[in-house]
Amino acid sequence: MHHRNRLSVLAISVLAILTLALSACGVAAPSSPAGSTPSPTARPQATQTPQPTKTPTPPPSPTPTATPTPSPSPTPTAIPTPSAEQLTTNPGTAWNFELVGHHAIGSIGWHGALALKGRCAYVGNCGRPEVNILDVSDPANPVHLGALALPAGSKPTEVRTLADLDLLVVSDLSSGRLLLTYDVSDCAEPKPLGSLTLAHEAHEFYLWRDQSRVLAYGATFTRFPPTLVVIDLTDPAEPAEVARWTAADDDVPGIMHSLSVSPDGTRAYLAMWGGGFVVAEIDLPRIEVASGADGGFSQD
């Protein structure tokens, strides 16, 4: 009996060892003998691998905007001064001038004098009865705004402005012999003010002013009297002749082409076509050739 119990214990131990070995290999363990109590099979516990903690990724730093480096201003190229010989042999030489803008004005030609008021340029014409108006606020791109129309047959060659008085003065070199005034407070839309028919057309004229008067000195460019006329434009709606001078009366030869007047209005400087240079004294209505060493008539 005692011997049999020892064998049972030994058999149970062997069976337990065999069961563990088979379980490790994935083989089902044999059934326990009847009446025996199988030892519980130990199952290995699954070990969970801890998940790494995610570190939040910071948003990317904004890429800094590159600040453009301003290009250096081009250094003007020095233009050597042409010699007197170069200027003589190449009369069309451009020296210290740069073309900025251009407008053909319809390629009509025969353009005369030019005057400015604000953004507007007025261009006279020797062959058409119109004064063209251009907007020159952008010098590189002049814009034609239209034309100031004059009576048919007019030749509005000479134009002048007194910008602070909003005054445009036009001389008609045709047989109409008109001196016309316009209000240019809106420089693009001149409005007629007044006109005066002259004894002869004013080939060129000079606008002079002081604190109380505005005068137009007109060179008639004719051998017939008068040689010079003075028009009061203080009231531009009512132009009026206030003086005249004839060269032959002072033994001055030739006809007058152009003139200028001193700032104080006491002297006129006359360019005679083929007759030299003349200085005249002015005390309106009197005009006469100046006397003395610093004035008078010269053909030299």
C-alpha positions as CSV (number, residue, x, y, z in Angstrom):
1,M,0.0,0.0,0.0
2,H,2.7,2.4,1.0
3,H,4.7,1.4,-2.1
4,R,1.7,2.0,-4.4
5,N,1.2,5.5,-2.9
6,R,4.8,6.4,-3.7
7,L,4.3,5.3,-7.3
8,S,1.2,7.4,-7.7
9,V,3.0,10.5,-6.5
10,L,5.9,9.8,-8.9
11,A,3.4,9.4,-11.8
12,I,1.7,12.6,-11.0
13,S,5.0,14.5,-10.9
14,V,6.0,13.1,-14.3
15,L,2.7,14.0,-15.7
16,A,2.9,17.5,-14.5
17,I,6.4,17.9,-16.0
18,L,5.2,16.5,-19.3
19,T,2.1,18.8,-19.3
20,L,4.3,21.9,-18.8
21,A,6.6,20.9,-21.7
22,L,3.7,20.2,-24.1
23,S,2.0,23.4,-23.2
24,A,5.2,25.4,-24.0
25,C,5.2,23.7,-27.5
26,G,1.5,24.4,-28.2
27,V,0.5,20.7,-27.8
28,A,-2.6,19.8,-25.8
29,A,-1.8,18.1,-22.6
30,P,-3.0,14.4,-22.1
31,S,-6.0,13.8,-20.0
32,S,-5.4,13.1,-16.4
33,P,-6.0,9.5,-15.3
34,A,-9.3,8.8,-13.8
35,G,-9.5,9.8,-10.2
36,S,-6.4,12.0,-10.4
37,T,-6.5,15.8,-10.0
38,P,-4.6,17.6,-12.7
39,S,-2.2,20.3,-11.6
40,P,-3.3,23.7,-12.9
41,T,-1.3,24.8,-15.9
42,A,0.5,28.1,-15.4
43,R,-0.1,30.5,-18.3
44,P,2.5,33.2,-18.9
45,Q,1.2,36.7,-18.5
46,A,1.3,38.9,-21.6
47,T,3.6,41.9,-21.0
48,Q,2.3,45.1,-22.4
49,T,4.9,47.3,-24.0
50,P,4.3,50.9,-22.8
51,Q,3.5,53.3,-25.6
52,P,5.9,56.2,-25.9
53,T,4.4,59.6,-24.9
54,K,4.0,61.8,-27.9
55,T,5.7,65.1,-27.7
56,P,3.6,67.8,-29.5
57,T,5.4,69.1,-32.5
58,P,5.5,72.9,-32.4
59,P,4.2,74.7,-35.5
60,P,6.9,75.7,-37.9
61,S,8.3,79.2,-37.5
62,P,7.1,81.6,-40.3
63,T,9.6,82.1,-43.0
64,P,10.8,85.8,-42.7
65,T,9.9,87.9,-45.7
66,A,13.0,89.1,-47.5
67,T,13.2,92.9,-47.6
68,P,14.1,94.0,-51.1
69,T,17.3,95.9,-51.3
70,P,16.8,99.1,-53.3
71,S,18.8,99.3,-56.4
72,P,21.3,102.1,-56.3
73,S,20.4,105.1,-58.5
74,P,22.3,105.0,-61.7
75,T,25.2,107.4,-61.7
76,P,24.7,109.9,-64.5
77,T,27.3,109.6,-67.2
78,A,29.3,112.7,-67.5
79,I,29.1,114.1,-71.0
80,P,32.2,115.9,-72.0
81,T,31.8,119.5,-73.1
82,P,31.9,119.7,-76.9
83,S,34.6,121.9,-78.3
84,A,33.7,125.0,-80.3
85,E,34.8,123.1,-83.4
86,Q,32.5,120.2,-82.7
87,L,29.5,122.4,-82.1
88,T,30.2,124.3,-85.4
89,T,30.6,121.1,-87.5
90,N,27.7,119.3,-85.7
91,P,25.0,121.9,-85.1
92,G,22.5,119.2,-84.2
93,T,24.6,118.0,-81.2
94,A,22.5,117.2,-78.1
95,W,24.5,118.4,-75.0
96,N,23.2,118.1,-71.4
97,F,19.6,117.4,-72.6
98,E,17.6,114.3,-72.3
99,L,14.3,113.6,-74.1
100,V,11.6,112.8,-71.5
101,G,8.3,112.9,-73.4
102,H,6.9,113.7,-76.9
103,H,3.5,114.2,-78.5
104,A,3.1,114.8,-82.3
105,I,-0.2,116.7,-81.9
106,G,-1.6,114.9,-84.9
107,S,1.6,115.8,-87.0
108,I,-0.2,119.0,-88.2
109,G,3.0,121.1,-88.0
110,W,3.3,124.9,-88.1
111,H,3.5,125.1,-84.3
112,G,4.2,128.5,-82.9
113,A,4.8,129.9,-79.4
114,L,4.2,128.0,-76.2
115,A,2.8,129.0,-72.8
116,L,2.1,127.2,-69.5
117,K,-0.5,127.3,-66.8
118,G,-0.6,124.6,-64.2
119,R,-0.7,121.2,-65.8
120,C,-1.6,122.7,-69.2
121,A,0.6,123.7,-72.1
122,Y,-0.8,125.9,-74.9
123,V,0.8,125.6,-78.3
124,G,0.1,128.3,-80.9
125,N,0.0,127.6,-84.6
126,C,1.0,129.6,-87.7
127,G,-1.2,127.7,-90.2
128,R,-4.4,126.6,-88.4
129,P,-7.0,128.6,-86.4
130,E,-6.4,126.7,-83.2
131,V,-4.3,126.7,-80.0
132,N,-3.7,123.1,-78.9
133,I,-3.9,122.2,-75.2
134,L,-1.9,119.4,-73.6
135,D,-1.8,118.0,-70.1
136,V,1.9,117.8,-69.1
137,S,1.4,116.7,-65.5
138,D,3.2,113.5,-66.5
139,P,6.1,114.8,-68.5
140,A,6.9,111.4,-70.0
141,N,3.3,111.0,-71.3
142,P,1.8,114.3,-72.5
143,V,-1.9,114.0,-73.2
144,H,-3.7,116.1,-75.9
145,L,-6.8,117.6,-74.3
146,G,-8.2,119.4,-77.3
147,A,-7.8,122.7,-79.1
148,L,-9.0,126.3,-78.5
149,A,-10.7,127.2,-81.8
150,L,-10.4,130.7,-83.3
151,P,-12.3,132.2,-86.2
152,A,-11.6,130.7,-89.6
153,G,-8.4,132.0,-91.2
154,S,-6.8,133.0,-87.9
155,K,-3.1,132.4,-87.2
156,P,-2.7,132.3,-83.4
157,T,1.0,132.1,-83.5
158,E,1.9,133.9,-80.3
159,V,0.5,132.9,-76.9
160,R,1.4,134.1,-73.3
161,T,0.1,133.4,-69.8
162,L,0.0,135.1,-66.5
163,A,-0.7,132.0,-64.4
164,D,-1.5,133.7,-61.1
165,L,-4.1,135.8,-62.9
166,D,-5.6,132.9,-64.8
167,L,-5.0,134.9,-68.0
168,L,-4.1,133.6,-71.5
169,V,-3.3,136.1,-74.2
170,V,-3.3,135.1,-77.9
171,S,-2.1,137.2,-80.8
172,D,-3.6,136.5,-84.3
173,L,-1.1,137.1,-87.1
174,S,-3.7,136.9,-89.8
175,S,-5.5,139.9,-91.4
176,G,-7.9,139.7,-88.5
177,R,-5.1,141.4,-86.3
178,L,-6.8,140.4,-83.1
179,L,-5.4,140.3,-79.6
180,L,-7.6,137.9,-77.6
181,T,-7.8,137.2,-73.8
182,Y,-9.1,134.1,-72.1
183,D,-9.9,133.0,-68.5
184,V,-7.9,129.8,-67.8
185,S,-8.9,129.3,-64.2
186,D,-9.7,125.8,-65.5
187,C,-6.7,125.5,-67.7
188,A,-8.2,122.7,-69.9
189,E,-11.3,124.9,-70.7
190,P,-10.3,128.4,-71.7
191,K,-13.2,130.9,-71.7
192,P,-13.2,134.0,-73.9
193,L,-12.9,137.3,-72.1
194,G,-12.2,140.1,-74.6
195,S,-10.5,141.0,-77.8
196,L,-9.1,144.1,-79.6
197,T,-8.4,144.7,-83.3
198,L,-4.9,146.2,-83.7
199,A,-3.6,148.5,-86.4
200,H,-1.3,145.7,-87.4
201,E,-0.9,142.1,-86.2
202,A,1.5,141.7,-83.2
203,H,4.2,139.5,-84.6
204,E,5.5,139.1,-81.1
205,F,4.5,140.6,-77.8
206,Y,5.7,141.0,-74.2
207,L,3.5,140.9,-71.2
208,W,4.5,143.3,-68.4
209,R,2.9,143.9,-65.1
210,D,3.3,145.8,-61.8
211,Q,1.1,145.9,-58.7
212,S,-1.8,147.7,-60.5
213,R,-1.4,147.2,-64.3
214,V,-1.0,144.5,-67.0
215,L,0.4,145.8,-70.3
216,A,1.0,144.0,-73.6
217,Y,3.8,145.5,-75.8
218,G,3.3,144.3,-79.4
219,A,5.9,144.4,-82.2
220,T,4.0,144.8,-85.5
221,F,6.8,143.6,-87.8
222,T,5.8,146.0,-90.6
223,R,7.3,149.0,-92.3
224,F,4.0,150.9,-91.9
225,P,3.3,152.8,-88.7
226,P,3.0,152.0,-85.9
227,T,6.1,149.9,-85.1
228,L,5.1,149.3,-81.5
229,V,1.7,149.2,-79.8
230,V,0.9,149.1,-76.1
231,I,-2.4,147.5,-74.9
232,D,-3.7,147.8,-71.4
233,L,-5.0,144.4,-70.2
234,T,-5.6,145.3,-66.6
235,D,-9.3,144.5,-67.3
236,P,-8.8,141.6,-69.7
237,A,-12.5,141.8,-70.7
238,E,-11.9,145.3,-72.1
239,P,-8.4,145.5,-73.8
240,A,-7.5,149.1,-74.7
241,E,-4.6,150.7,-76.7
242,V,-2.8,153.2,-74.5
243,A,0.4,154.1,-76.6
244,R,2.2,153.5,-79.9
245,W,5.6,154.2,-81.4
246,T,6.9,154.4,-84.9
247,A,10.6,153.7,-85.6
248,A,10.9,156.2,-88.5
249,D,9.8,159.0,-86.2
250,D,13.1,158.6,-84.3
251,D,15.1,157.9,-87.4
252,V,15.5,154.2,-86.6
253,P,15.7,152.1,-89.7
254,G,14.1,148.7,-90.3
255,I,11.1,147.0,-88.7
256,M,10.8,145.6,-85.2
257,H,10.9,141.8,-84.7
258,S,10.9,141.4,-80.9
259,L,11.3,143.3,-77.6
260,S,11.5,143.1,-73.8
261,V,10.7,145.6,-71.1
262,S,12.5,146.3,-67.8
263,P,10.9,145.2,-64.6
264,D,10.2,148.8,-63.5
265,G,8.5,149.5,-66.9
266,T,10.7,152.5,-67.8
267,R,12.7,151.0,-70.6
268,A,12.0,148.8,-73.7
269,Y,14.7,146.8,-75.5
270,L,13.9,146.4,-79.1
271,A,15.4,144.0,-81.7
272,M,15.0,145.6,-85.2
273,W,14.9,143.2,-88.2
274,G,18.0,144.4,-90.0
275,G,18.0,147.7,-88.0
276,G,20.1,146.8,-85.0
277,F,19.3,147.2,-81.3
278,V,17.3,150.0,-79.7
279,V,16.7,151.1,-76.1
280,A,13.6,153.2,-75.7
281,E,12.5,155.2,-72.7
282,I,8.9,154.7,-71.5
283,D,6.7,157.2,-69.8
284,L,3.3,156.3,-71.1
285,P,1.9,157.4,-73.3
286,R,5.4,158.7,-74.4
287,I,7.9,156.3,-75.9
288,E,11.2,157.6,-77.4
289,V,14.7,156.4,-78.1
290,A,16.9,156.8,-75.0
291,S,19.7,159.3,-75.0
292,G,23.1,159.0,-73.2
293,A,26.0,156.6,-73.2
294,D,24.0,153.6,-71.8
295,G,21.1,153.8,-74.2
296,G,20.0,154.7,-77.8
297,F,20.4,153.1,-81.1
298,S,23.2,150.8,-82.3
299,Q,23.9,149.0,-85.5
300,D,27.3,147.8,-84.6
